[in-house]
Amino acid sequence: MVSDDVVYATAITLSVAAGPLFRDVLKDSYSKRWVSTILGVILLLVTCGYHFIHLCITVIGNCILLSLVPASKNDRNLPWKSFLWNFGYLTVFRTIHWIGIPPPSPVTNAAQLFLTLRMVGLAFEVQDSYLRKKSLDSKSDNNEVELKIKYCNIEVKILDVISYAFCYIGLLTGPYFKYRTYLDWLHLSDKANLNRKEPLLKRAYEFPFIAVSFLFFSYFFNIQHVETDEFLDHSFVYRLLYMVPMFIIFRTRLYIAWILSECMSVTAGLGAYPKNSVPKCGEGPTNYKQLEMALEDEKDGKDSDYDFETIHNIDIYGCELAPMTKQGLRSWNMTVQYWLATYIHRRVPSHLKAHRVAITMAVSAFWHGIHPGYYLSFLTVPPILMAEEAMIKGFREGKSPQVQQIFDWGCWFFKMRGFDYMCMGFLLLRLGSTIRYWYSIYFMGHVFILIFLLIGNIGMVLNKQKNKKIEAEKSNSISTQEKKLS
């Protein structure tokens, strides 16, 4: 039987190779739309087999939801209805084997994950488009709103939903891209001077080292060993350090998939926008005046520099070298991070905002799967961030550059160990297996979280006392000078 990794690699490689067809051969939006859809359906049928029916059911449900909301009317609950439908079906999808129906394959699971993001994001885009139109009448200066409506708003029909859902780009690995980004790709001008070579070469330089690292560590280490009794017979140091190569395998495997997924988008030209429009990951252009000027210049035969920041999905240097956990998280699966930030974190009701990090992590965990290991890992993130923030306020803020540099190196080391620790939940998945491993290393990750929380808070208290003392001394000095002058 062909392994899932081989299926993934073959499907993604063929998708990368298909990209030039949509930039160099197919010129009209109609051809691009339906050829990309047909390719996506073929890809899913070949890789998912009869499990493809799950994806069809998901899309049909979204088509029904959107067809009930004409563009002229507003349903403020549409995004949350879509969220409940798509995440509700994820529950069915993952538990269907409980009633004797064969479980979906891992490849189908990946396709279902990214389809869920597209469909929920689409509902939010429809709702946001309506709200922008509504706000146009209430503003005295309408220029900026008009530009945002022109370059952000969408109107979708049933066939649009289907073509977007099954577009071959990013079906199995991402990146996530908005419907508006997809629409802009369909209508991307032939005159657009895309520099596809530069981003492809940049990823080509990174790829060999990452691939060799993955193959090397995969040969010597595997997660199955952790679940054996033999593993527990090894020393504490061996058990503790074993999570380091496991995280290397975990992240290099994903780096490979995400690099190829970016290359897939680049070869097809998806996510390309003029640099002057300041495109951002997942969002697309953010300076609409510059975007309009660039598009007008193209009509006059002038070239504009383009980039692919919109579909930039992985910042390897940020993942590996950023000193803070928050920075590392933002560099990881960046378009999915954008989706979580835009449609979950920022939309949490005001009375729950104190808990929005935990809510976002819980949604992320559920999106990944129902295995307890995901929740054990993701729900470890908020206390890590709290401990890190306490340490920064206690021992970094206001310190000399040399002290800050030493702090950052120490923070980087513990950030990577925190990721190593949480990664084991992702790989072991089962509650018993994850707890068993963490117990074998005496819950070292959680112990250090508590230690750093305690030390950080002590540092903050000491800093406050020190600042109060300094302020008091300044006040006394000023009053002494005033007395002398008087």
C-alpha positions as CSV (number, residue, x, y, z in Angstrom):
1,M,0.0,0.0,0.0
2,V,1.3,3.5,-0.9
3,S,1.9,5.6,2.2
4,D,0.0,8.8,2.8
5,D,3.3,10.8,2.5
6,V,3.9,9.5,-1.0
7,V,0.3,10.3,-2.0
8,Y,0.7,13.8,-0.5
9,A,4.0,14.4,-2.2
10,T,2.8,13.1,-5.6
11,A,-0.4,15.2,-5.5
12,I,1.4,18.4,-4.5
13,T,4.2,17.9,-7.0
14,L,1.7,17.4,-9.8
15,S,-0.2,20.5,-8.6
16,V,3.0,22.6,-8.7
17,A,3.7,21.4,-12.3
18,A,0.1,22.3,-13.4
19,G,0.5,25.9,-12.3
20,P,2.0,27.4,-15.5
21,L,-1.1,26.2,-17.4
22,F,-3.1,28.8,-15.6
23,R,-0.7,31.7,-16.1
24,D,0.8,31.0,-19.5
25,V,-1.9,29.1,-21.4
26,L,-5.4,29.8,-20.1
27,K,-6.0,33.5,-20.4
28,D,-9.7,34.0,-19.6
29,S,-11.3,33.7,-16.2
30,Y,-14.0,31.2,-17.3
31,S,-11.3,28.7,-18.5
32,K,-9.2,29.2,-15.4
33,R,-12.2,28.8,-13.1
34,W,-13.5,25.5,-14.5
35,V,-10.2,23.8,-15.4
36,S,-8.9,24.5,-11.9
37,T,-12.2,23.1,-10.5
38,I,-12.0,20.0,-12.7
39,L,-8.4,19.4,-11.7
40,G,-9.4,19.7,-8.1
41,V,-12.2,17.2,-8.4
42,I,-10.0,14.7,-10.2
43,L,-7.3,15.2,-7.5
44,L,-9.8,14.5,-4.7
45,L,-11.4,11.5,-6.5
46,V,-8.0,9.9,-7.0
47,T,-6.6,10.6,-3.5
48,C,-9.9,10.3,-1.4
49,G,-11.9,7.7,-3.4
50,Y,-15.5,7.3,-2.2
51,H,-14.7,9.5,0.9
52,F,-15.1,12.4,-1.6
53,I,-18.8,12.3,-0.7
54,H,-18.0,14.0,2.6
55,L,-16.6,17.0,0.8
56,C,-19.6,17.1,-1.5
57,I,-22.0,17.1,1.5
58,T,-20.1,19.9,3.1
59,V,-20.3,22.0,0.0
60,I,-24.0,21.3,-0.6
61,G,-24.7,22.5,3.0
62,N,-22.9,25.7,2.4
63,C,-24.6,26.3,-1.0
64,I,-28.0,26.0,0.8
65,L,-26.9,28.4,3.5
66,L,-25.7,31.0,1.1
67,S,-28.6,30.6,-1.3
68,L,-31.0,31.6,1.6
69,V,-29.2,35.0,2.0
70,P,-29.6,37.2,-1.1
71,A,-26.9,39.9,-1.5
72,S,-29.6,42.6,-0.9
73,K,-30.4,41.3,2.5
74,N,-28.5,40.7,5.7
75,D,-28.3,37.7,8.0
76,R,-25.9,38.7,10.8
77,N,-25.8,35.1,11.9
78,L,-24.8,33.7,8.6
79,P,-21.1,33.3,9.5
80,W,-21.9,31.5,12.7
81,K,-24.5,29.3,10.9
82,S,-21.7,28.4,8.5
83,F,-19.3,27.8,11.4
84,L,-21.8,25.4,13.1
85,W,-22.5,23.6,9.9
86,N,-18.9,23.1,8.9
87,F,-17.5,22.3,12.3
88,G,-20.5,20.2,13.1
89,Y,-19.9,18.1,10.0
90,L,-16.3,17.8,11.1
91,T,-17.6,16.1,14.2
92,V,-19.7,13.7,12.1
93,F,-16.8,13.2,9.7
94,R,-14.4,12.2,12.6
95,T,-16.8,10.0,14.5
96,I,-18.6,8.2,11.7
97,H,-16.6,5.1,12.3
98,W,-18.4,4.8,15.7
99,I,-21.5,3.6,13.8
100,G,-19.6,1.1,11.6
101,I,-19.0,3.3,8.5
102,P,-15.3,3.2,7.4
103,P,-13.3,6.2,8.7
104,P,-12.1,8.7,6.1
105,S,-8.5,8.4,5.0
106,P,-5.8,10.9,6.3
107,V,-5.7,12.6,2.9
108,T,-9.5,13.1,3.0
109,N,-9.1,14.5,6.5
110,A,-6.6,17.1,5.2
111,A,-9.0,18.1,2.3
112,Q,-11.9,18.4,4.8
113,L,-9.9,20.7,7.0
114,F,-9.0,23.2,4.4
115,L,-12.5,23.0,2.8
116,T,-13.9,24.0,6.3
117,L,-11.7,27.1,6.4
118,R,-12.7,28.1,2.9
119,M,-16.4,27.7,3.5
120,V,-16.5,29.5,6.9
121,G,-14.3,32.3,5.6
122,L,-16.6,32.7,2.6
123,A,-19.6,33.3,4.8
124,F,-17.7,35.9,6.8
125,E,-16.7,37.6,3.5
126,V,-20.3,37.7,2.3
127,Q,-21.4,39.2,5.6
128,D,-18.5,41.8,5.7
129,S,-19.4,42.8,2.1
130,Y,-22.9,43.6,3.1
131,L,-21.7,45.6,6.1
132,R,-19.3,47.7,4.0
133,K,-22.2,48.6,1.6
134,K,-24.3,49.5,4.5
135,S,-21.6,51.7,6.1
136,L,-21.2,53.6,2.8
137,D,-24.4,55.7,3.4
138,S,-23.4,56.7,7.0
139,K,-19.9,58.1,6.2
140,S,-19.3,61.7,5.0
141,D,-16.0,60.8,3.3
142,N,-16.7,57.7,1.2
143,N,-13.6,57.4,-0.9
144,E,-11.8,54.9,1.3
145,V,-15.0,52.8,1.8
146,E,-15.7,52.8,-1.9
147,L,-12.2,51.5,-2.6
148,K,-12.6,48.8,0.0
149,I,-15.9,47.8,-1.5
150,K,-14.4,47.7,-5.0
151,Y,-11.4,45.6,-4.0
152,C,-12.8,43.5,-1.1
153,N,-16.5,42.9,-1.6
154,I,-17.8,39.7,-3.1
155,E,-21.1,38.4,-4.5
156,V,-21.4,34.7,-4.9
157,K,-23.7,32.3,-6.6
158,I,-24.0,28.5,-6.2
159,L,-21.5,27.8,-9.0
160,D,-19.0,30.3,-7.5
161,V,-19.2,28.4,-4.2
162,I,-18.5,25.1,-6.0
163,S,-15.6,26.3,-8.1
164,Y,-13.9,28.0,-5.1
165,A,-14.4,24.9,-2.9
166,F,-12.8,22.5,-5.4
167,C,-10.1,24.7,-6.9
168,Y,-7.1,22.5,-6.9
169,I,-4.7,25.0,-5.3
170,G,-4.2,24.3,-1.6
171,L,-6.8,21.5,-1.4
172,L,-4.7,19.2,0.7
173,T,-2.1,21.4,2.3
174,G,-3.2,25.0,2.1
175,P,-2.4,27.8,1.9
176,Y,-5.8,29.2,2.9
177,F,-6.9,32.0,0.6
178,K,-10.0,34.1,0.6
179,Y,-12.7,34.0,-2.1
180,R,-11.7,37.5,-3.1
181,T,-8.1,36.4,-3.6
182,Y,-9.4,33.5,-5.7
183,L,-11.6,36.0,-7.7
184,D,-8.6,38.4,-8.3
185,W,-6.6,35.4,-9.5
186,L,-9.2,34.5,-12.1
187,H,-9.2,38.1,-13.4
188,L,-5.4,38.7,-13.1
189,S,-4.3,40.7,-16.1
190,D,-1.9,39.2,-18.7
191,K,0.0,42.4,-18.4
192,A,0.8,41.8,-14.7
193,N,4.6,41.5,-14.5
194,L,4.8,38.6,-12.0
195,N,8.3,37.7,-10.8
196,R,7.6,34.0,-10.1
197,K,11.2,33.0,-10.4
198,E,12.5,34.8,-7.3
199,P,10.1,33.2,-4.8
200,L,10.5,29.8,-6.4
201,L,14.3,30.0,-6.2
202,K,14.1,31.2,-2.6
203,R,12.1,28.1,-1.6
204,A,14.4,25.9,-3.8
205,Y,17.4,26.9,-1.8
206,E,15.7,25.9,1.5
207,F,14.1,22.7,0.3
208,P,17.2,20.3,0.1
209,F,18.4,20.9,3.7
210,I,14.9,20.5,5.1
211,A,14.2,17.3,3.0
212,V,17.5,15.8,4.1
213,S,16.9,16.7,7.7
214,F,13.5,15.0,7.6
215,L,14.8,11.8,6.0
216,F,17.8,11.6,8.3
217,F,15.9,12.0,11.6
218,S,13.0,9.8,10.3
219,Y,15.4,7.0,9.7
220,F,16.7,7.0,13.3
221,F,13.6,8.1,15.3
222,N,9.9,7.3,15.3
223,I,6.9,8.0,17.5
224,Q,6.0,4.3,17.8
225,H,9.1,3.7,19.9
226,V,7.7,6.2,22.6
227,E,4.7,3.9,23.2
228,T,6.8,0.8,23.9
229,D,7.8,-0.5,27.3
230,E,11.4,-0.5,26.1
231,F,11.3,3.3,25.8
232,L,10.5,3.6,29.5
233,D,13.6,1.4,30.4
234,H,15.9,4.1,29.0
235,S,17.3,6.9,31.2
236,F,15.4,10.1,32.1
237,V,17.8,12.1,29.9
238,Y,17.1,9.8,26.9
239,R,13.4,10.1,27.4
240,L,13.6,13.9,27.8
241,L,15.8,14.5,24.8
242,Y,13.8,12.1,22.5
243,M,11.2,14.8,22.0
244,V,13.8,17.0,20.2
245,P,14.3,14.9,17.1
246,M,10.5,14.1,17.1
247,F,9.8,17.8,16.8
248,I,12.4,18.1,14.0
249,I,10.7,15.4,12.1
250,F,7.3,16.9,12.7
251,R,8.1,20.4,11.6
252,T,10.4,19.5,8.6
253,R,7.6,17.3,7.2
254,L,5.2,20.2,7.4
255,Y,7.8,22.6,6.0
256,I,8.1,20.4,2.9
257,A,4.4,20.4,2.4
258,W,4.0,24.2,3.0
259,I,6.9,25.1,0.7
260,L,5.4,23.0,-2.1
261,S,2.0,24.5,-1.5
262,E,3.5,28.0,-1.8
263,C,5.2,27.0,-5.0
264,M,1.9,25.6,-6.3
265,S,0.3,29.1,-5.8
266,V,3.3,30.9,-7.3
267,T,3.5,28.8,-10.5
268,A,-0.3,29.4,-11.0
269,G,0.0,33.1,-10.1
270,L,-2.5,33.0,-7.3
271,G,-2.0,35.6,-4.5
272,A,0.0,37.9,-6.7
273,Y,-0.6,41.6,-5.9
274,P,1.4,44.8,-6.6
275,K,4.0,45.4,-3.9
276,N,2.8,49.0,-3.5
277,S,-0.6,47.8,-2.3
278,V,1.2,46.3,0.8
279,P,-0.2,42.8,0.6
280,K,-0.4,40.9,3.9
281,C,-0.5,37.2,4.6
282,G,-4.0,35.9,4.0
283,E,-5.5,39.3,3.8
284,G,-4.3,40.5,0.4
285,P,-3.8,44.2,-0.5
286,T,-4.2,46.7,2.3
287,N,-3.5,50.0,0.5
288,Y,-6.3,50.2,-2.0
289,K,-5.3,53.6,-3.5
290,Q,-1.9,52.2,-4.5
291,L,-3.6,49.1,-5.8
292,E,-5.9,51.1,-8.0
293,M,-2.9,53.2,-9.2
294,A,-0.9,50.1,-10.1
295,L,-3.8,48.6,-12.0
296,E,-4.3,51.8,-13.9
297,D,-0.6,52.0,-14.7
298,E,-0.8,48.5,-16.1
299,K,-3.5,49.5,-18.5
300,D,-1.2,52.2,-19.7
301,G,1.6,49.7,-20.3
302,K,3.6,50.5,-17.2
303,D,5.0,47.6,-15.1
304,S,4.4,47.1,-11.4
305,D,6.4,44.9,-9.1
306,Y,4.3,42.1,-7.7
307,D,4.8,39.8,-4.7
308,F,3.1,36.7,-3.2
309,E,2.9,37.7,0.4
310,T,-0.8,36.9,0.4
311,I,-0.1,33.2,0.2
312,H,3.1,33.2,2.3
313,N,2.4,30.3,4.6
314,I,5.6,29.6,6.5
315,D,8.5,31.8,7.8
316,I,11.1,29.2,8.6
317,Y,13.5,31.6,10.1
318,G,10.8,33.0,12.4
319,C,9.8,29.5,13.4
320,E,13.4,28.5,14.1
321,L,15.0,31.7,15.4
322,A,12.3,34.0,16.8
323,P,13.0,34.3,20.6
324,M,9.3,34.5,21.7
325,T,6.6,31.9,21.6
326,K,4.1,34.3,20.1
327,Q,6.5,35.2,17.3
328,G,7.1,31.5,16.6
329,L,3.4,30.8,16.4
330,R,2.8,33.6,14.0
331,S,5.5,32.3,11.7
332,W,3.9,28.8,11.6
333,N,1.1,27.9,9.1
334,M,0.6,31.6,8.6
335,T,-2.6,31.7,6.5
336,V,-4.3,29.4,9.0
337,Q,-3.1,31.7,11.7
338,Y,-4.7,34.6,9.7
339,W,-8.0,32.7,9.5
340,L,-8.0,32.0,13.3
341,A,-7.1,35.6,14.1
342,T,-9.6,37.2,11.6
343,Y,-12.6,35.0,12.0
344,I,-12.2,33.7,15.6
345,H,-9.9,35.8,17.8
346,R,-11.2,39.2,16.7
347,R,-14.9,38.0,16.6
348,V,-15.1,36.7,20.1
349,P,-18.0,38.6,21.9
350,S,-16.9,41.4,24.1
351,H,-18.0,39.7,27.3
352,L,-15.6,36.8,26.5
353,K,-12.6,38.8,25.3
354,A,-10.6,37.9,28.4
355,H,-10.7,34.3,27.2
356,R,-10.2,34.8,23.5
357,V,-6.8,33.2,23.4
358,A,-8.1,30.0,25.0
359,I,-11.2,30.1,22.8
360,T,-9.0,30.5,19.7
361,M,-6.7,27.6,20.8
362,A,-9.7,25.4,21.5
363,V,-11.1,26.1,18.0
364,S,-7.7,25.3,16.5
365,A,-7.5,22.1,18.4
366,F,-11.0,21.0,17.3
367,W,-10.1,21.9,13.7
368,H,-7.1,19.7,13.9
369,G,-9.0,16.7,15.3
370,I,-10.9,15.2,18.2
371,H,-7.9,13.4,19.7
372,P,-7.1,14.5,23.3
373,G,-3.5,15.1,22.4
374,Y,-4.4,18.1,20.3
375,Y,-6.3,19.7,23.3
376,L,-3.5,18.9,25.7
377,S,-1.0,20.6,23.4
378,F,-3.1,23.6,22.3
379,L,-4.4,24.4,25.8
380,T,-0.8,24.4,27.1
381,V,-0.2,27.5,24.9
382,P,-2.1,30.1,26.9
383,P,-0.2,29.4,30.2
384,I,3.1,29.4,28.2
385,L,2.2,32.8,26.8
386,M,1.3,34.0,30.3
387,A,4.6,32.8,31.8
388,E,6.6,34.3,28.9
389,E,4.8,37.6,29.3
390,A,5.5,37.6,33.0
391,M,9.2,36.9,32.5
392,I,9.4,39.7,29.8
393,K,7.9,42.2,32.2
394,G,9.9,41.0,35.1
395,F,13.4,40.7,33.5
396,R,13.5,42.2,30.0
397,E,11.6,45.4,29.9
398,G,13.7,48.4,30.7
399,K,16.9,46.4,30.8
400,S,20.2,47.1,29.0
401,P,20.6,45.8,25.4
402,Q,23.1,43.2,26.7
403,V,20.7,41.9,29.3
404,Q,17.9,41.8,26.7
405,Q,20.1,39.8,24.3
406,I,20.9,37.2,27.0
407,F,17.2,37.1,27.9
408,D,16.2,36.5,24.3
409,W,18.7,33.6,23.8
410,G,17.4,32.0,27.0
411,C,13.8,32.6,25.9
412,W,14.5,31.1,22.5
413,F,15.9,27.9,24.1
414,F,12.8,27.5,26.3
415,K,10.5,28.4,23.4
416,M,11.9,25.5,21.4
417,R,11.6,23.1,24.3
418,G,8.0,24.2,24.8
419,F,7.3,23.3,21.2
420,D,9.1,20.0,21.6
421,Y,6.9,19.2,24.6
422,M,3.6,20.2,23.0
423,C,4.6,18.4,19.8
424,M,4.4,15.0,21.6
425,G,0.7,15.5,22.1
426,F,0.3,16.1,18.4
427,L,2.1,12.9,17.5
428,L,0.9,10.6,20.2
429,L,-2.7,11.8,20.0
430,R,-4.3,9.5,22.6
431,L,-4.8,10.8,26.1
432,G,-3.1,7.8,27.8
433,S,-0.1,7.9,25.4
434,T,0.5,11.7,25.9
435,I,0.1,11.6,29.7
436,R,2.3,8.5,29.8
437,Y,5.1,10.3,28.0
438,W,4.8,13.5,29.9
439,Y,4.7,11.5,33.1
440,S,7.9,9.8,32.1
441,I,9.7,13.2,32.0
442,Y,7.9,14.3,35.2
443,F,5.7,16.8,33.4
444,M,8.8,18.9,32.9
445,G,7.0,21.4,30.5
446,H,4.3,22.2,33.0
447,V,6.7,22.4,35.9
448,F,8.8,25.0,34.1
449,I,5.6,27.0,33.2
450,L,4.8,27.3,36.9
451,I,8.3,28.1,37.8
452,F,8.5,30.9,35.2
453,L,5.1,32.2,36.2
454,L,6.3,32.5,39.8
455,I,9.7,34.0,39.0
456,G,8.2,36.4,36.4
457,N,5.6,37.7,38.9
458,I,8.3,38.1,41.6
459,G,10.4,40.1,39.0
460,M,7.4,42.3,38.2
461,V,6.8,43.0,41.9
462,L,10.5,43.9,42.4
463,N,10.4,46.1,39.3
464,K,7.4,48.0,40.7
465,Q,9.1,48.5,44.1
466,K,12.3,49.6,42.3
467,N,10.4,52.1,40.1
468,K,8.5,53.4,43.2
469,K,11.8,53.9,45.0
470,I,13.3,55.7,42.0
471,E,10.2,58.0,41.7
472,A,10.3,58.7,45.4
473,E,14.0,59.6,45.2
474,K,13.3,61.9,42.2
475,S,10.4,63.5,44.1
476,N,12.6,64.1,47.2
477,S,15.4,65.5,45.1
478,I,13.0,68.0,43.4
479,S,11.5,69.1,46.8
480,T,15.1,69.6,48.2
481,Q,16.0,71.8,45.3
482,E,12.9,73.8,45.6
483,K,13.6,74.4,49.3
484,K,17.2,75.6,48.5
485,L,15.8,78.0,45.9
486,S,13.2,79.3,48.3
